[in-house]
Amino acid sequence: MEILGLVMTFVTAICFGLSTAIQKYALGKMKKFSIKGMLKNRRWLSSLIVAAVGIASYLFAMKIADLSIVQSVISLALIIPMIIGFVFFKERLVVYEWVSIILILAGIFLVVY
């Protein structure tokens, strides 16, 4: 069950990070920011579906895996939007952001292995 819990935790982190990136993209495409506009925006609504999948996988992972593993691996949800922003949105990452990515990955590696 540990492997399944780890896999579900990776799914959770990916869903949470991807959901954030989708929200950024959807909000960037809106001409004027409004809650009503968000609720009509299919891209933004799709981010909620991705987040819901993330929540479901998070709950399942919490049920079958150790808390220390789940919470450590979920920190990937911080890295995923940074990488998506760099690759797809052409956002600039400064040195300390690259260092933080490396440190987060190293921390996850140390906890998992």
C-alpha positions in Angstrom: 0.0 0.0 0.0 2.9 2.4 0.5 3.6 2.6 -3.3 -0.1 3.3 -4.0 -0.1 6.0 -1.3 3.0 7.6 -2.8 1.4 7.5 -6.3 -1.8 9.0 -5.0 0.2 11.7 -3.3 2.0 12.5 -6.6 -1.4 12.7 -8.3 -2.5 15.1 -5.6 0.5 17.4 -6.0 0.2 17.4 -9.8 -3.6 18.2 -9.6 -3.0 21.0 -7.1 -0.2 22.5 -9.1 -1.9 22.1 -12.4 -5.1 23.6 -11.0 -3.2 26.7 -10.0 -1.6 27.1 -13.4 -5.0 26.6 -15.2 -6.5 29.3 -12.9 -3.7 31.7 -13.8 -4.2 31.0 -17.5 -8.0 31.4 -17.4 -7.8 34.6 -15.4 -5.3 36.0 -17.8 -7.7 35.4 -20.7 -10.5 37.3 -19.0 -11.0 40.9 -20.2 -12.3 42.1 -16.8 -12.0 40.3 -13.5 -15.3 39.4 -11.8 -16.6 36.4 -9.9 -19.5 36.2 -12.4 -16.9 36.1 -15.2 -15.0 33.3 -13.4 -18.1 31.2 -13.0 -18.8 31.5 -16.7 -15.2 30.8 -17.7 -14.9 27.1 -18.7 -11.1 27.1 -18.3 -11.4 28.4 -14.7 -14.2 25.9 -13.9 -12.0 23.1 -15.3 -9.4 24.1 -12.7 -11.9 23.3 -10.0 -12.5 19.9 -11.4 -8.7 19.2 -11.4 -8.6 20.5 -7.8 -11.4 18.2 -6.8 -9.6 15.2 -8.3 -6.6 16.4 -6.2 -8.6 16.6 -3.1 -10.0 13.1 -3.6 -6.6 11.6 -4.2 -5.3 13.5 -1.2 -7.9 12.0 1.0 -7.2 8.5 -0.3 -3.4 9.0 0.1 -3.9 10.2 3.7 -5.9 7.0 4.4 -3.3 4.6 3.2 0.1 6.4 3.5 2.1 8.0 6.3 1.4 11.6 7.0 5.1 12.5 6.7 5.3 11.1 3.2 2.0 12.6 2.0 2.7 16.1 3.3 6.3 16.1 2.1 5.4 15.0 -1.5 2.6 17.5 -1.7 5.2 20.2 -1.6 5.6 19.4 -5.3 2.4 21.4 -5.7 4.6 24.5 -5.1 7.1 23.6 -7.8 4.7 22.6 -10.6 3.2 26.0 -11.1 6.6 27.6 -11.0 7.8 25.3 -13.8 4.6 25.8 -15.8 4.9 29.5 -15.4 8.5 29.4 -16.6 7.8 27.1 -19.6 4.4 28.2 -20.8 3.8 31.7 -19.4 7.5 32.8 -20.0 7.8 34.0 -16.4 11.2 34.6 -15.1 12.5 32.6 -12.2 15.3 34.2 -10.2 18.2 32.3 -8.6 16.5 31.9 -5.2 13.5 30.3 -6.8 15.6 27.8 -8.6 17.4 27.1 -5.3 14.1 26.6 -3.6 13.0 24.1 -6.3 16.2 22.1 -5.8 15.8 22.2 -2.0 12.2 21.1 -2.1 13.1 18.2 -4.4 16.1 17.2 -2.2 13.8 17.3 0.9 11.2 15.1 -0.8 13.9 12.7 -1.9 15.3 12.5 1.7 11.9 11.9 3.2 10.7 9.3 0.6 13.9 7.4 0.4 
